[in-house]
Amino acid sequence: MSGMVLDRTISRFGKDFVFYFSSYWREVPSTDGVTIVVYEQIYPQAGTFLWVELDQRRIYQNYFGRRQNDVKQMAEQAILIAVDELVKIKTEEWFGAESTF
């Protein structure tokens, strides 16, 4: 099974973020066994705090005010960070396995 993106958001903004993020994530190779979870905390009359975890490590977080934000651009930024973290994890797996020989 390919990597999964779990949606723990509650607002329309959060759902839109997950939509864009997951559409990008499907295109990333070597995501087998990797789980992404997107969380959201809403602060009434202040905005939304959203964060992304990859294998239980927080890799992206951002506070979004009440005004319109470019959700697609924010998802693109988050996916770049997620891909970078995925490369780090895969590199650790590969070199960790080689160093035991």
N, C-alpha and C positions, 0 to 999 in steps of 0.2 A: 504494500500500500504506500502511496506517495505521502508526503508530509501533509499534516492537517492544520487548518486554521480554525481555531475555536473562537466563537463570538460571545464575549461577555459584556457587550455594550447594551445600552438601554435607550439611547436617543437616536433620532434620525441622523444626526451628525455622525455618531459612532457607527451606525449601520452603513452609512455611505463610505466611511473610512475603511471598514472591513471589506466592503464590496470591492473597492479599488485595490486594496492591499492583497486580498486573496486572488484577484484576477492576475496580478503581477506574480504572486507566489507560485501559481500553477505553471508558469513558464520557467521557473528556476529548476535546473537539473540537480540530481543527487539530494533530494529532500526526503528520501525514504527514512521513516522512523523519527523525523524531526517534527515536533509539535510547536505551533505558534499559538499563543493565546493573546487576544486583544481585550483589555479591560478598560472600563470607563467609570469615572466618579463624577457625578454632576454636583455642582455647587450652585444652588438657586441664586439667581440674580448676579452671579459672578462668572460663570462659564463652566467649562468641562476640563477635567484632567484625564488624559488618555495615555495608556502605556501598553507596550508590547513586550511579551516575554517569549523567549526562545529556549526551550528545554529548561524552564523554570528560572531563567536568568533574564532580568530586565535589560532590554537592549535599546529601547526607545521610550521616551516619555516627553509629553508636551502639554502645556496648558493652553487652552483655546478660550478666548473671551467670548462674550455673547454675540459679538458682531460676526458677520459672515467671514469664513476663512476658506481658503482654497484647499478643500479636502483632498482633491486629487494630487496636488503638489505635496501635501503633507504625507500622503500614502507613498508617493514616489521616494521621498526622503527616508521614510521608515523602511521601505523595501531595500534600499541601498545599504542601510545599516544592517539589516537582517542578513543580506547576502554576505557582507563582510564578516559577520559573526559566524555564519555557516562555514565559510572558508576556514576561519580559525579553528572551529570545532573539528572539521574534517582533517585539517593539517595536524592537530594534536592527536587524533586517532591514528593517522598514518605513521607519524614519526614516533608516537608512543609505542606502537606495535613493532616498529623496526628496532627501537632501542632495546627491546627485551631479548633479542637474538644474541 
